[in-house]
Amino acid sequence: MKPVILLVGRLPGVVENVARALEDLPVEWLGAHDREEVERQLDTEPAIACVVIGAGLDDRIRGDLIGVIASRRPDLTIHLKDRASGPGGMAGFARRVVEIALPELNAR
């Protein structure tokens, strides 16, 4: 079973774009766009290995999501993308997260 990376972001095409750009990585990408969707994904997908939160969300929302994720799944690492790299930087950021958070995949 492939590890699942939960991508949380405001832009609707982010999951498809990241998945397409990073199809060489042995992971499955799962998306969420709001708190309810994040809660549903955390409650129904046990294979989530880590969470990447995009920079397009307001800081209050990002903070709220961190609290939700940490309370429901304290085993997960949470990674916040910077704003400076813009939406185009999401794929590169997600790749670095996977390489760091899931080092066992680098041994393939």
PDB file as gemmi writes it, atoms N, CA and C in Angstrom:
CRYST1    1.000    1.000    1.000  90.00  90.00  90.00 P 1                      
ATOM      1  N   MET A   1       0.841  -1.165   0.000  1.00  0.00           N  
ATOM      2  CA  MET A   1       0.000   0.000   0.000  1.00  0.00           C  
ATOM      3  C   MET A   1       0.896   1.241   0.000  1.00  0.00           C  
ATOM      4  N   LYS A   2       0.602   2.171  -0.869  1.00  0.00           N  
ATOM      5  CA  LYS A   2       1.365   3.410  -0.949  1.00  0.00           C  
ATOM      6  C   LYS A   2       0.978   4.330   0.208  1.00  0.00           C  
ATOM      7  N   PRO A   3       1.958   5.070   0.741  1.00  0.00           N  
ATOM      8  CA  PRO A   3       1.597   6.075   1.735  1.00  0.00           C  
ATOM      9  C   PRO A   3       0.787   7.190   1.077  1.00  0.00           C  
ATOM     10  N   VAL A   4      -0.076   7.804   1.845  1.00  0.00           N  
ATOM     11  CA  VAL A   4      -0.953   8.860   1.339  1.00  0.00           C  
ATOM     12  C   VAL A   4      -0.482  10.195   1.908  1.00  0.00           C  
ATOM     13  N   ILE A   5      -0.391  11.184   1.027  1.00  0.00           N  
ATOM     14  CA  ILE A   5      -0.055  12.544   1.436  1.00  0.00           C  
ATOM     15  C   ILE A   5      -1.326  13.372   1.294  1.00  0.00           C  
ATOM     16  N   LEU A   6      -1.750  14.000   2.383  1.00  0.00           N  
ATOM     17  CA  LEU A   6      -2.927  14.858   2.346  1.00  0.00           C  
ATOM     18  C   LEU A   6      -2.489  16.272   2.017  1.00  0.00           C  
ATOM     19  N   LEU A   7      -2.950  16.785   0.887  1.00  0.00           N  
ATOM     20  CA  LEU A   7      -2.672  18.151   0.452  1.00  0.00           C  
ATOM     21  C   LEU A   7      -3.884  19.013   0.760  1.00  0.00           C  
ATOM     22  N   VAL A   8      -3.673  20.066   1.519  1.00  0.00           N  
ATOM     23  CA  VAL A   8      -4.763  20.961   1.883  1.00  0.00           C  
ATOM     24  C   VAL A   8      -4.481  22.317   1.251  1.00  0.00           C  
ATOM     25  N   GLY A   9      -5.438  22.791   0.459  1.00  0.00           N  
ATOM     26  CA  GLY A   9      -5.215  24.070  -0.194  1.00  0.00           C  
ATOM     27  C   GLY A   9      -6.486  24.706  -0.699  1.00  0.00           C  
ATOM     28  N   ARG A  10      -6.353  25.957  -1.051  1.00  0.00           N  
ATOM     29  CA  ARG A  10      -7.488  26.751  -1.528  1.00  0.00           C  
ATOM     30  C   ARG A  10      -7.741  26.525  -3.016  1.00  0.00           C  
ATOM     31  N   LEU A  11      -6.704  26.334  -3.796  1.00  0.00           N  
ATOM     32  CA  LEU A  11      -6.861  26.205  -5.239  1.00  0.00           C  
ATOM     33  C   LEU A  11      -7.364  24.817  -5.613  1.00  0.00           C  
ATOM     34  N   PRO A  12      -8.437  24.723  -6.396  1.00  0.00           N  
ATOM     35  CA  PRO A  12      -9.050  23.422  -6.689  1.00  0.00           C  
ATOM     36  C   PRO A  12      -8.171  22.465  -7.489  1.00  0.00           C  
ATOM     37  N   GLY A  13      -7.297  22.942  -8.332  1.00  0.00           N  
ATOM     38  CA  GLY A  13      -6.495  22.050  -9.164  1.00  0.00           C  
ATOM     39  C   GLY A  13      -5.180  21.632  -8.553  1.00  0.00           C  
ATOM     40  N   VAL A  14      -4.918  22.013  -7.305  1.00  0.00           N  
ATOM     41  CA  VAL A  14      -3.605  21.770  -6.723  1.00  0.00           C  
ATOM     42  C   VAL A  14      -3.279  20.280  -6.622  1.00  0.00           C  
ATOM     43  N   VAL A  15      -4.226  19.455  -6.224  1.00  0.00           N  
ATOM     44  CA  VAL A  15      -3.953  18.026  -6.083  1.00  0.00           C  
ATOM     45  C   VAL A  15      -3.625  17.406  -7.432  1.00  0.00           C  
ATOM     46  N   GLU A  16      -4.422  17.725  -8.439  1.00  0.00           N  
ATOM     47  CA  GLU A  16      -4.176  17.172  -9.768  1.00  0.00           C  
ATOM     48  C   GLU A  16      -2.828  17.633 -10.302  1.00  0.00           C  
ATOM     49  N   ASN A  17      -2.506  18.912 -10.132  1.00  0.00           N  
ATOM     50  CA  ASN A  17      -1.239  19.439 -10.624  1.00  0.00           C  
ATOM     51  C   ASN A  17      -0.047  18.817  -9.915  1.00  0.00           C  
ATOM     52  N   VAL A  18      -0.132  18.692  -8.602  1.00  0.00           N  
ATOM     53  CA  VAL A  18       0.959  18.093  -7.835  1.00  0.00           C  
ATOM     54  C   VAL A  18       1.097  16.616  -8.188  1.00  0.00           C  
ATOM     55  N   ALA A  19      -0.016  15.906  -8.237  1.00  0.00           N  
ATOM     56  CA  ALA A  19       0.030  14.477  -8.566  1.00  0.00           C  
ATOM     57  C   ALA A  19       0.644  14.254  -9.950  1.00  0.00           C  
ATOM     58  N   ARG A  20       0.292  15.096 -10.893  1.00  0.00           N  
ATOM     59  CA  ARG A  20       0.841  14.982 -12.245  1.00  0.00           C  
ATOM     60  C   ARG A  20       2.344  15.276 -12.255  1.00  0.00           C  
ATOM     61  N   ALA A  21       2.739  16.333 -11.562  1.00  0.00           N  
ATOM     62  CA  ALA A  21       4.143  16.736 -11.534  1.00  0.00           C  
ATOM     63  C   ALA A  21       5.026  15.751 -10.776  1.00  0.00           C  
ATOM     64  N   LEU A  22       4.433  15.043  -9.826  1.00  0.00           N  
ATOM     65  CA  LEU A  22       5.214  14.150  -8.962  1.00  0.00           C  
ATOM     66  C   LEU A  22       4.816  12.688  -9.119  1.00  0.00           C  
ATOM     67  N   GLU A  23       4.377  12.313 -10.306  1.00  0.00           N  
ATOM     68  CA  GLU A  23       3.920  10.941 -10.512  1.00  0.00           C  
ATOM     69  C   GLU A  23       5.042   9.921 -10.366  1.00  0.00           C  
ATOM     70  N   ASP A  24       6.292  10.372 -10.334  1.00  0.00           N  
ATOM     71  CA  ASP A  24       7.412   9.447 -10.146  1.00  0.00           C  
ATOM     72  C   ASP A  24       7.546   8.990  -8.695  1.00  0.00           C  
ATOM     73  N   LEU A  25       6.911   9.701  -7.760  1.00  0.00           N  
ATOM     74  CA  LEU A  25       6.991   9.315  -6.352  1.00  0.00           C  
ATOM     75  C   LEU A  25       5.981   8.218  -6.034  1.00  0.00           C  
ATOM     76  N   PRO A  26       6.376   7.236  -5.230  1.00  0.00           N  
ATOM     77  CA  PRO A  26       5.476   6.128  -4.896  1.00  0.00           C  
ATOM     78  C   PRO A  26       4.518   6.471  -3.760  1.00  0.00           C  
ATOM     79  N   VAL A  27       3.729   7.519  -3.968  1.00  0.00           N  
ATOM     80  CA  VAL A  27       2.747   7.942  -2.974  1.00  0.00           C  
ATOM     81  C   VAL A  27       1.411   8.180  -3.659  1.00  0.00           C  
ATOM     82  N   GLU A  28       0.381   8.238  -2.858  1.00  0.00           N  
ATOM     83  CA  GLU A  28      -0.955   8.600  -3.339  1.00  0.00           C  
ATOM     84  C   GLU A  28      -1.271   9.982  -2.782  1.00  0.00           C  
ATOM     85  N   TRP A  29      -1.844  10.831  -3.603  1.00  0.00           N  
ATOM     86  CA  TRP A  29      -2.177  12.197  -3.198  1.00  0.00           C  
ATOM     87  C   TRP A  29      -3.670  12.284  -2.916  1.00  0.00           C  
ATOM     88  N   LEU A  30      -4.001  12.910  -1.805  1.00  0.00           N  
ATOM     89  CA  LEU A  30      -5.385  13.089  -1.395  1.00  0.00           C  
ATOM     90  C   LEU A  30      -5.563  14.569  -1.101  1.00  0.00           C  
ATOM     91  N   GLY A  31      -6.673  15.148  -1.515  1.00  0.00           N  
ATOM     92  CA  GLY A  31      -6.852  16.577  -1.342  1.00  0.00           C  
ATOM     93  C   GLY A  31      -7.975  16.946  -0.401  1.00  0.00           C  
ATOM     94  N   ALA A  32      -7.871  18.161   0.128  1.00  0.00           N  
ATOM     95  CA  ALA A  32      -8.915  18.743   0.965  1.00  0.00           C  
ATOM     96  C   ALA A  32      -8.839  20.259   0.808  1.00  0.00           C  
ATOM     97  N   HIS A  33     -10.010  20.905   0.866  1.00  0.00           N  
ATOM     98  CA  HIS A  33     -10.064  22.345   0.655  1.00  0.00           C  
ATOM     99  C   HIS A  33     -10.637  23.132   1.831  1.00  0.00           C  
ATOM    100  N   ASP A  34     -11.181  22.431   2.836  1.00  0.00           N  
ATOM    101  CA  ASP A  34     -11.722  23.124   4.001  1.00  0.00           C  
ATOM    102  C   ASP A  34     -11.672  22.192   5.213  1.00  0.00           C  
ATOM    103  N   ARG A  35     -12.053  22.734   6.367  1.00  0.00           N  
ATOM    104  CA  ARG A  35     -11.962  21.980   7.627  1.00  0.00           C  
ATOM    105  C   ARG A  35     -12.764  20.678   7.576  1.00  0.00           C  
ATOM    106  N   GLU A  36     -13.985  20.759   7.078  1.00  0.00           N  
ATOM    107  CA  GLU A  36     -14.838  19.564   7.045  1.00  0.00           C  
ATOM    108  C   GLU A  36     -14.212  18.465   6.189  1.00  0.00           C  
ATOM    109  N   GLU A  37     -13.644  18.861   5.065  1.00  0.00           N  
ATOM    110  CA  GLU A  37     -13.013  17.873   4.190  1.00  0.00           C  
ATOM    111  C   GLU A  37     -11.764  17.279   4.846  1.00  0.00           C  
ATOM    112  N   VAL A  38     -10.990  18.104   5.525  1.00  0.00           N  
ATOM    113  CA  VAL A  38      -9.815  17.610   6.253  1.00  0.00           C  
ATOM    114  C   VAL A  38     -10.251  16.601   7.314  1.00  0.00           C  
ATOM    115  N   GLU A  39     -11.277  16.934   8.086  1.00  0.00           N  
ATOM    116  CA  GLU A  39     -11.766  16.022   9.120  1.00  0.00           C  
ATOM    117  C   GLU A  39     -12.220  14.700   8.514  1.00  0.00           C  
ATOM    118  N   ARG A  40     -12.959  14.779   7.412  1.00  0.00           N  
ATOM    119  CA  ARG A  40     -13.442  13.561   6.758  1.00  0.00           C  
ATOM    120  C   ARG A  40     -12.276  12.697   6.263  1.00  0.00           C  
ATOM    121  N   GLN A  41     -11.284  13.332   5.643  1.00  0.00           N  
ATOM    122  CA  GLN A  41     -10.135  12.579   5.121  1.00  0.00           C  
ATOM    123  C   GLN A  41      -9.361  11.921   6.268  1.00  0.00           C  
ATOM    124  N   LEU A  42      -9.158  12.653   7.345  1.00  0.00           N  
ATOM    125  CA  LEU A  42      -8.427  12.096   8.488  1.00  0.00           C  
ATOM    126  C   LEU A  42      -9.178  10.928   9.124  1.00  0.00           C  
ATOM    127  N   ASP A  43     -10.487  11.026   9.156  1.00  0.00           N  
ATOM    128  CA  ASP A  43     -11.301   9.985   9.784  1.00  0.00           C  
ATOM    129  C   ASP A  43     -11.474   8.748   8.907  1.00  0.00           C  
ATOM    130  N   THR A  44     -11.342   8.889   7.599  1.00  0.00           N  
ATOM    131  CA  THR A  44     -11.641   7.766   6.706  1.00  0.00           C  
ATOM    132  C   THR A  44     -10.421   7.174   6.007  1.00  0.00           C  
ATOM    133  N   GLU A  45      -9.265   7.846   6.054  1.00  0.00           N  
ATOM    134  CA  GLU A  45      -8.083   7.344   5.338  1.00  0.00           C  
ATOM    135  C   GLU A  45      -6.949   7.077   6.329  1.00  0.00           C  
ATOM    136  N   PRO A  46      -6.812   5.829   6.783  1.00  0.00           N  
ATOM    137  CA  PRO A  46      -5.793   5.515   7.777  1.00  0.00           C  
ATOM    138  C   PRO A  46      -4.359   5.540   7.240  1.00  0.00           C  
ATOM    139  N   ALA A  47      -4.183   5.511   5.919  1.00  0.00           N  
ATOM    140  CA  ALA A  47      -2.837   5.455   5.343  1.00  0.00           C  
ATOM    141  C   ALA A  47      -2.184   6.829   5.174  1.00  0.00           C  
ATOM    142  N   ILE A  48      -2.832   7.892   5.655  1.00  0.00           N  
ATOM    143  CA  ILE A  48      -2.212   9.211   5.544  1.00  0.00           C  
ATOM    144  C   ILE A  48      -0.902   9.201   6.326  1.00  0.00           C  
ATOM    145  N   ALA A  49       0.182   9.592   5.652  1.00  0.00           N  
ATOM    146  CA  ALA A  49       1.511   9.578   6.259  1.00  0.00           C  
ATOM    147  C   ALA A  49       1.936  10.959   6.748  1.00  0.00           C  
ATOM    148  N   CYS A  50       1.469  12.013   6.068  1.00  0.00           N  
ATOM    149  CA  CYS A  50       1.772  13.377   6.489  1.00  0.00           C  
ATOM    150  C   CYS A  50       0.828  14.336   5.776  1.00  0.00           C  
ATOM    151  N   VAL A  51       0.858  15.599   6.208  1.00  0.00           N  
ATOM    152  CA  VAL A  51      -0.056  16.612   5.677  1.00  0.00           C  
ATOM    153  C   VAL A  51       0.760  17.800   5.183  1.00  0.00           C  
ATOM    154  N   VAL A  52       0.394  18.295   3.996  1.00  0.00           N  
ATOM    155  CA  VAL A  52       0.994  19.501   3.434  1.00  0.00           C  
ATOM    156  C   VAL A  52      -0.123  20.528   3.305  1.00  0.00           C  
ATOM    157  N   ILE A  53       0.077  21.695   3.918  1.00  0.00           N  
ATOM    158  CA  ILE A  53      -0.917  22.757   3.865  1.00  0.00           C  
ATOM    159  C   ILE A  53      -0.368  23.892   3.005  1.00  0.00           C  
ATOM    160  N   GLY A  54      -1.129  24.263   1.996  1.00  0.00           N  
ATOM    161  CA  GLY A  54      -0.715  25.316   1.080  1.00  0.00           C  
ATOM    162  C   GLY A  54      -0.755  26.697   1.698  1.00  0.00           C  
ATOM    163  N   ALA A  55      -0.134  27.641   0.998  1.00  0.00           N  
ATOM    164  CA  ALA A  55      -0.007  29.005   1.495  1.00  0.00           C  
ATOM    165  C   ALA A  55      -1.184  29.892   1.122  1.00  0.00           C  
ATOM    166  N   GLY A  56      -2.093  29.404   0.297  1.00  0.00           N  
ATOM    167  CA  GLY A  56      -3.226  30.218  -0.130  1.00  0.00           C  
ATOM    168  C   GLY A  56      -4.295  30.397   0.922  1.00  0.00           C  
ATOM    169  N   LEU A  57      -4.216  29.629   1.983  1.00  0.00           N  
ATOM    170  CA  LEU A  57      -5.192  29.735   3.066  1.00  0.00           C  
ATOM    171  C   LEU A  57      -4.762  30.807   4.059  1.00  0.00           C  
ATOM    172  N   ASP A  58      -5.731  31.501   4.627  1.00  0.00           N  
ATOM    173  CA  ASP A  58      -5.496  32.509   5.654  1.00  0.00           C  
ATOM    174  C   ASP A  58      -4.818  31.856   6.863  1.00  0.00           C  
ATOM    175  N   ASP A  59      -3.974  32.616   7.548  1.00  0.00           N  
ATOM    176  CA  ASP A  59      -3.247  32.078   8.701  1.00  0.00           C  
ATOM    177  C   ASP A  59      -4.160  31.557   9.803  1.00  0.00           C  
ATOM    178  N   ARG A  60      -5.312  32.198  10.023  1.00  0.00           N  
ATOM    179  CA  ARG A  60      -6.247  31.705  11.041  1.00  0.00           C  
ATOM    180  C   ARG A  60      -6.763  30.319  10.654  1.00  0.00           C  
ATOM    181  N   ILE A  61      -7.053  30.137   9.372  1.00  0.00           N  
ATOM    182  CA  ILE A  61      -7.536  28.838   8.900  1.00  0.00           C  
ATOM    183  C   ILE A  61      -6.432  27.802   9.018  1.00  0.00           C  
ATOM    184  N   ARG A  62      -5.218  28.176   8.621  1.00  0.00           N  
ATOM    185  CA  ARG A  62      -4.099  27.233   8.731  1.00  0.00           C  
ATOM    186  C   ARG A  62      -3.887  26.828  10.188  1.00  0.00           C  
ATOM    187  N   GLY A  63      -3.969  27.790  11.101  1.00  0.00           N  
ATOM    188  CA  GLY A  63      -3.819  27.479  12.522  1.00  0.00           C  
ATOM    189  C   GLY A  63      -4.910  26.548  13.025  1.00  0.00           C  
ATOM    190  N   ASP A  64      -6.136  26.804  12.605  1.00  0.00           N  
ATOM    191  CA  ASP A  64      -7.258  25.946  12.975  1.00  0.00           C  
ATOM    192  C   ASP A  64      -7.046  24.522  12.448  1.00  0.00           C  
ATOM    193  N   LEU A  65      -6.588  24.423  11.205  1.00  0.00           N  
ATOM    194  CA  LEU A  65      -6.350  23.101  10.612  1.00  0.00           C  
ATOM    195  C   LEU A  65      -5.244  22.341  11.347  1.00  0.00           C  
ATOM    196  N   ILE A  66      -4.211  23.055  11.751  1.00  0.00           N  
ATOM    197  CA  ILE A  66      -3.142  22.410  12.515  1.00  0.00           C  
ATOM    198  C   ILE A  66      -3.724  21.804  13.794  1.00  0.00           C  
ATOM    199  N   GLY A  67      -4.577  22.559  14.485  1.00  0.00           N  
ATOM    200  CA  GLY A  67      -5.210  22.048  15.704  1.00  0.00           C  
ATOM    201  C   GLY A  67      -6.077  20.829  15.439  1.00  0.00           C  
ATOM    202  N   VAL A  68      -6.859  20.870  14.372  1.00  0.00           N  
ATOM    203  CA  VAL A  68      -7.729  19.739  14.013  1.00  0.00           C  
ATOM    204  C   VAL A  68      -6.889  18.506  13.704  1.00  0.00           C  
ATOM    205  N   ILE A  69      -5.874  18.680  12.885  1.00  0.00           N  
ATOM    206  CA  ILE A  69      -5.027  17.546  12.484  1.00  0.00           C  
ATOM    207  C   ILE A  69      -4.301  16.972  13.693  1.00  0.00           C  
ATOM    208  N   ALA A  70      -3.699  17.834  14.494  1.00  0.00           N  
ATOM    209  CA  ALA A  70      -2.933  17.365  15.660  1.00  0.00           C  
ATOM    210  C   ALA A  70      -3.820  16.658  16.681  1.00  0.00           C  
ATOM    211  N   SER A  71      -5.058  17.114  16.841  1.00  0.00           N  
ATOM    212  CA  SER A  71      -5.930  16.466  17.821  1.00  0.00           C  
ATOM    213  C   SER A  71      -6.467  15.129  17.314  1.00  0.00           C  
ATOM    214  N   ARG A  72      -6.736  15.032  16.019  1.00  0.00           N  
ATOM    215  CA  ARG A  72      -7.281  13.788  15.458  1.00  0.00           C  
ATOM    216  C   ARG A  72      -6.195  12.765  15.145  1.00  0.00           C  
ATOM    217  N   ARG A  73      -5.048  13.243  14.672  1.00  0.00           N  
ATOM    218  CA  ARG A  73      -3.971  12.342  14.248  1.00  0.00           C  
ATOM    219  C   ARG A  73      -2.617  12.873  14.728  1.00  0.00           C  
ATOM    220  N   PRO A  74      -2.325  12.749  16.015  1.00  0.00           N  
ATOM    221  CA  PRO A  74      -1.060  13.262  16.543  1.00  0.00           C  
ATOM    222  C   PRO A  74       0.173  12.563  15.968  1.00  0.00           C  
ATOM    223  N   ASP A  75      -0.023  11.475  15.255  1.00  0.00           N  
ATOM    224  CA  ASP A  75       1.089  10.744  14.651  1.00  0.00           C  
ATOM    225  C   ASP A  75       1.588  11.385  13.356  1.00  0.00           C  
ATOM    226  N   LEU A  76       0.849  12.349  12.808  1.00  0.00           N  
ATOM    227  CA  LEU A  76       1.200  12.933  11.516  1.00  0.00           C  
ATOM    228  C   LEU A  76       2.075  14.165  11.657  1.00  0.00           C  
ATOM    229  N   THR A  77       2.992  14.324  10.706  1.00  0.00           N  
ATOM    230  CA  THR A  77       3.726  15.582  10.616  1.00  0.00           C  
ATOM    231  C   THR A  77       2.916  16.517   9.724  1.00  0.00           C  
ATOM    232  N   ILE A  78       3.007  17.815  10.032  1.00  0.00           N  
ATOM    233  CA  ILE A  78       2.254  18.837   9.302  1.00  0.00           C  
ATOM    234  C   ILE A  78       3.263  19.817   8.730  1.00  0.00           C  
ATOM    235  N   HIS A  79       3.174  20.060   7.429  1.00  0.00           N  
ATOM    236  CA  HIS A  79       4.142  20.907   6.735  1.00  0.00           C  
ATOM    237  C   HIS A  79       3.409  22.075   6.085  1.00  0.00           C  
ATOM    238  N   LEU A  80       3.861  23.311   6.400  1.00  0.00           N  
ATOM    239  CA  LEU A  80       3.237  24.519   5.872  1.00  0.00           C  
ATOM    240  C   LEU A  80       4.102  25.110   4.777  1.00  0.00           C  
ATOM    241  N   LYS A  81       3.517  25.271   3.596  1.00  0.00           N  
ATOM    242  CA  LYS A  81       4.240  25.862   2.470  1.00  0.00           C  
ATOM    243  C   LYS A  81       4.384  27.367   2.678  1.00  0.00           C  
ATOM    244  N   ASP A  82       5.525  27.896   2.226  1.00  0.00           N  
ATOM    245  CA  ASP A  82       5.757  29.335   2.302  1.00  0.00           C  
ATOM    246  C   ASP A  82       4.916  30.055   1.254  1.00  0.00           C  
ATOM    247  N   ARG A  83       4.730  31.336   1.440  1.00  0.00           N  
ATOM    248  CA  ARG A  83       3.969  32.131   0.469  1.00  0.00           C  
ATOM    249  C   ARG A  83       4.863  32.681  -0.639  1.00  0.00           C  
ATOM    250  N   ALA A  84       6.130  32.864  -0.375  1.00  0.00           N  
ATOM    251  CA  ALA A  84       7.029  33.521  -1.319  1.00  0.00           C  
ATOM    252  C   ALA A  84       7.154  32.776  -2.648  1.00  0.00           C  
ATOM    253  N   SER A  85       7.085  31.466  -2.632  1.00  0.00           N  
ATOM    254  CA  SER A  85       7.264  30.703  -3.869  1.00  0.00           C  
ATOM    255  C   SER A  85       6.009  30.655  -4.733  1.00  0.00           C  
ATOM    256  N   GLY A  86       4.885  31.142  -4.217  1.00  0.00           N  
ATOM    257  CA  GLY A  86       3.652  31.184  -5.001  1.00  0.00           C  
ATOM    258  C   GLY A  86       3.074  29.802  -5.268  1.00  0.00           C  
ATOM    259  N   PRO A  87       1.927  29.769  -5.957  1.00  0.00           N  
ATOM    260  CA  PRO A  87       1.271  28.490  -6.243  1.00  0.00           C  
ATOM    261  C   PRO A  87       2.151  27.530  -7.047  1.00  0.00           C  
ATOM    262  N   GLY A  88       3.012  28.070  -7.885  1.00  0.00           N  
ATOM    263  CA  GLY A  88       3.885  27.224  -8.688  1.00  0.00           C  
ATOM    264  C   GLY A  88       4.927  26.473  -7.881  1.00  0.00           C  
ATOM    265  N   GLY A  89       5.126  26.878  -6.638  1.00  0.00           N  
ATOM    266  CA  GLY A  89       6.117  26.220  -5.800  1.00  0.00           C  
ATOM    267  C   GLY A  89       5.593  25.023  -5.031  1.00  0.00           C  
ATOM    268  N   MET A  90       4.315  24.723  -5.162  1.00  0.00           N  
ATOM    269  CA  MET A  90       3.715  23.640  -4.373  1.00  0.00           C  
ATOM    270  C   MET A  90       4.315  22.279  -4.700  1.00  0.00           C  
ATOM    271  N   ALA A  91       4.501  21.973  -5.971  1.00  0.00           N  
ATOM    272  CA  ALA A  91       5.030  20.648  -6.338  1.00  0.00           C  
ATOM    273  C   ALA A  91       6.431  20.445  -5.776  1.00  0.00           C  
ATOM    274  N   GLY A  92       7.289  21.446  -5.906  1.00  0.00           N  
ATOM    275  CA  GLY A  92       8.642  21.326  -5.368  1.00  0.00           C  
ATOM    276  C   GLY A  92       8.643  21.172  -3.859  1.00  0.00           C  
ATOM    277  N   PHE A  93       7.779  21.924  -3.193  1.00  0.00           N  
ATOM    278  CA  PHE A  93       7.667  21.825  -1.741  1.00  0.00           C  
ATOM    279  C   PHE A  93       7.172  20.435  -1.347  1.00  0.00           C  
ATOM    280  N   ALA A  94       6.140  19.952  -2.021  1.00  0.00           N  
ATOM    281  CA  ALA A  94       5.594  18.628  -1.709  1.00  0.00           C  
ATOM    282  C   ALA A  94       6.639  17.542  -1.928  1.00  0.00           C  
ATOM    283  N   ARG A  95       7.443  17.665  -2.973  1.00  0.00           N  
ATOM    284  CA  ARG A  95       8.507  16.680  -3.223  1.00  0.00           C  
ATOM    285  C   ARG A  95       9.500  16.675  -2.052  1.00  0.00           C  
ATOM    286  N   ARG A  96       9.922  17.851  -1.598  1.00  0.00           N  
ATOM    287  CA  ARG A  96      10.869  17.922  -0.480  1.00  0.00           C  
ATOM    288  C   ARG A  96      10.259  17.339   0.791  1.00  0.00           C  
ATOM    289  N   VAL A  97       8.979  17.591   1.009  1.00  0.00           N  
ATOM    290  CA  VAL A  97       8.311  17.027   2.182  1.00  0.00           C  
ATOM    291  C   VAL A  97       8.338  15.506   2.123  1.00  0.00           C  
ATOM    292  N   VAL A  98       7.985  14.946   0.984  1.00  0.00           N  
ATOM    293  CA  VAL A  98       7.978  13.484   0.849  1.00  0.00           C  
ATOM    294  C   VAL A  98       9.384  12.927   1.081  1.00  0.00           C  
ATOM    295  N   GLU A  99      10.384  13.568   0.505  1.00  0.00           N  
ATOM    296  CA  GLU A  99      11.762  13.081   0.654  1.00  0.00           C  
ATOM    297  C   GLU A  99      12.231  13.137   2.102  1.00  0.00           C  
ATOM    298  N   ILE A 100      11.789  14.148   2.843  1.00  0.00           N  
ATOM    299  CA  ILE A 100      12.217  14.293   4.238  1.00  0.00           C  
ATOM    300  C   ILE A 100      11.331  13.490   5.187  1.00  0.00           C  
ATOM    301  N   ALA A 101      10.025  13.586   5.005  1.00  0.00           N  
ATOM    302  CA  ALA A 101       9.089  12.941   5.941  1.00  0.00           C  
ATOM    303  C   ALA A 101       9.007  11.429   5.749  1.00  0.00           C  
ATOM    304  N   LEU A 102       9.299  10.963   4.538  1.00  0.00           N  
ATOM    305  CA  LEU A 102       9.203   9.527   4.250  1.00  0.00           C  
ATOM    306  C   LEU A 102      10.536   9.029   3.693  1.00  0.00           C  
ATOM    307  N   PRO A 103      11.597   9.066   4.487  1.00  0.00           N  
ATOM    308  CA  PRO A 103      12.915   8.700   3.973  1.00  0.00           C  
ATOM    309  C   PRO A 103      13.011   7.250   3.470  1.00  0.00           C  
ATOM    310  N   GLU A 104      12.115   6.402   3.952  1.00  0.00           N  
ATOM    311  CA  GLU A 104      12.141   5.012   3.490  1.00  0.00           C  
ATOM    312  C   GLU A 104      11.854   4.905   1.989  1.00  0.00           C  
ATOM    313  N   LEU A 105      11.191   5.892   1.424  1.00  0.00           N  
ATOM    314  CA  LEU A 105      10.911   5.881  -0.009  1.00  0.00           C  
ATOM    315  C   LEU A 105      12.156   6.184  -0.828  1.00  0.00           C  
ATOM    316  N   ASN A 106      13.136   6.860  -0.242  1.00  0.00           N  
ATOM    317  CA  ASN A 106      14.369   7.196  -0.940  1.00  0.00           C  
ATOM    318  C   ASN A 106      15.261   5.989  -1.140  1.00  0.00           C  
ATOM    319  N   ALA A 107      15.012   4.925  -0.396  1.00  0.00           N  
ATOM    320  CA  ALA A 107      15.842   3.717  -0.499  1.00  0.00           C  
ATOM    321  C   ALA A 107      15.400   2.814  -1.644  1.00  0.00           C  
ATOM    322  N   ARG A 108      14.390   3.225  -2.385  1.00  0.00           N  
ATOM    323  CA  ARG A 108      13.870   2.379  -3.466  1.00  0.00           C  
ATOM    324  C   ARG A 108      14.790   2.328  -4.647  1.00  0.00           C  
TER     325      ARG A 108                                                      
END                                                                             
